[in-house]
Amino acid sequence: MGSRCHNLLFMLVIFFFLSIFCNISLASDWSRISPSDPNVVRIAQFAVTQHNSEQQTHLVYDSVIDGETYLDNVRHYKLGFLTKNNDRGYMVETYAAHVVENPNPVLILFTGPL
């Protein structure tokens, strides 16, 4: 049973990355976002800060490289972004996150480096 759960989780993570970087999505209402939009930058910075707090890491936000948003009863963001990893000599790495905002942001998934 544990192996099945791991396989399902792995497939969900792969789909998440494909949906961000290959524009594959189950919902047709996902929209591309501008990486320079101040609200998008704020959400990505929140994701990094929240991840650092939860996992005791030292990632430093760099920039958003891609993302999508979707509105149902809350606003969803799927973002790909660059960070500098203080634990690895400030090596630049790519991460992805899913954040919902209603009205405050909540980190749903944070994964990487990719």
HUKAMO-V898594 format. One record per backbone hydrogen bond with DSSP energy under -0.5 kcal/mol. NH is the residue of the N-H (numbers start at 1). CO is the residue of the C=O. If there is no record, write none. Layout:
# HUKAMO-V898594
((NH	CO) (NH	CO))
This chain:
# HUKAMO-V898594
((5	1) (6	2) (7	3) (8	4) (9	5) (10	6) (11	7) (12	8) (13	9) (14	10) (15	11) (16	12) (17	13) (18	14) (19	15) (20	16) (21	17) (22	18) (24	18) (30	27) (31	69) (33	67) (35	33) (37	34) (41	37) (42	38) (43	39) (44	40) (45	41) (46	42) (47	43) (48	44) (49	45) (50	46) (51	47) (52	48) (53	49) (54	50) (55	51) (56	52) (57	52) (60	84) (62	82) (63	82) (65	80) (66	80) (68	78) (69	31) (70	76) (72	70) (72	74) (75	101) (76	70) (76	74) (77	99) (78	68) (79	77) (79	97) (80	66) (81	95) (82	63) (83	93) (84	60) (85	83) (85	91) (86	58) (86	84) (88	85) (89	86) (90	85) (91	85) (93	83) (95	81) (96	111) (97	79) (98	109) (99	77) (100	106) (101	75) (102	104) (106	100) (108	98) (108	106) (109	98) (111	96) (113	94) (114	94))
